[in-house]
């Protein structure tokens, strides 16, 4: 099975092309097989290592369809940095003859524009604040003021969906790096407030046009960047009066630009890069998938 390793602001992905002539032997609808494959390939010690497995598949409603599987095998309806990487790959590999394309995801169809320098802008759709649609189980109808009880400690979060659920908390300036994300993150992800689990962002406001964010991703843990997480942080910061559009969101792996005004879609722009290509082959003796023949890619 041929694959391409890419990253967007340090958020890295393994991409498998189901549009090409070489079939990987697994159909685009074989969920259990892809889930198992994601767990193997995304493992950073015994596999290739990545924040997710992306499938480029045919679509009846857009140019292509994206499916995204997390390292734990669960499927995510949306992935901002993943869709940017996929958009650049499709432009480069399949040459649609135009800089814009439409990508079908589990949360709808997104419009993508690829610049000559490899940066990619994507329309992430409008944020959703209605608790039942995030989903988040809260008292009343205000998802922006939620208090979580984590083993006796209260954490204030604002909940929003960017095609997937997010919980955003803010820290005082200078407090981001010391925040115990590795400890708090998994507790927030699996809190009873979130029936489908959630992503968790810790946000520091440096200026009205500049945020710093660290992310705990649902199904992946701490990552260097998260596109939907950057969008969620920027939107919540704007609603609370902490930021204005456009806003730079600095993440450990790089910087993203987020534009949004109330009632409109969120536009995210950021870099993409190729890391390497390779072949993942099947050991017929024990049915374990093993990596081989990795080669660097320019760009």
Secondary structure as GFF3:
##gff-version 3
##sequence-region A 1 299
A	DSSP	beta_strand	2	8	.	.	.	ID=ss1
A	DSSP	beta_strand	11	17	.	.	.	ID=ss2
A	DSSP	alpha_helix	31	41	.	.	.	ID=ss3
A	DSSP	beta_strand	53	57	.	.	.	ID=ss4
A	DSSP	beta_strand	64	69	.	.	.	ID=ss5
A	DSSP	beta_strand	75	76	.	.	.	ID=ss6
A	DSSP	alpha_helix	80	94	.	.	.	ID=ss7
A	DSSP	beta_strand	100	105	.	.	.	ID=ss8
A	DSSP	beta_strand	108	114	.	.	.	ID=ss9
A	DSSP	beta_strand	120	123	.	.	.	ID=ss10
A	DSSP	alpha_helix	131	134	.	.	.	ID=ss11
A	DSSP	beta_strand	146	150	.	.	.	ID=ss12
A	DSSP	beta_strand	153	161	.	.	.	ID=ss13
A	DSSP	beta_strand	165	171	.	.	.	ID=ss14
A	DSSP	alpha_helix	181	189	.	.	.	ID=ss15
A	DSSP	beta_strand	199	207	.	.	.	ID=ss16
A	DSSP	beta_strand	210	217	.	.	.	ID=ss17
A	DSSP	beta_strand	221	223	.	.	.	ID=ss18
A	DSSP	alpha_helix	227	239	.	.	.	ID=ss19
A	DSSP	beta_strand	247	251	.	.	.	ID=ss20
A	DSSP	beta_strand	254	259	.	.	.	ID=ss21
A	DSSP	beta_strand	267	270	.	.	.	ID=ss22
A	DSSP	beta_strand	273	282	.	.	.	ID=ss23
A	DSSP	beta_strand	289	296	.	.	.	ID=ss24
###
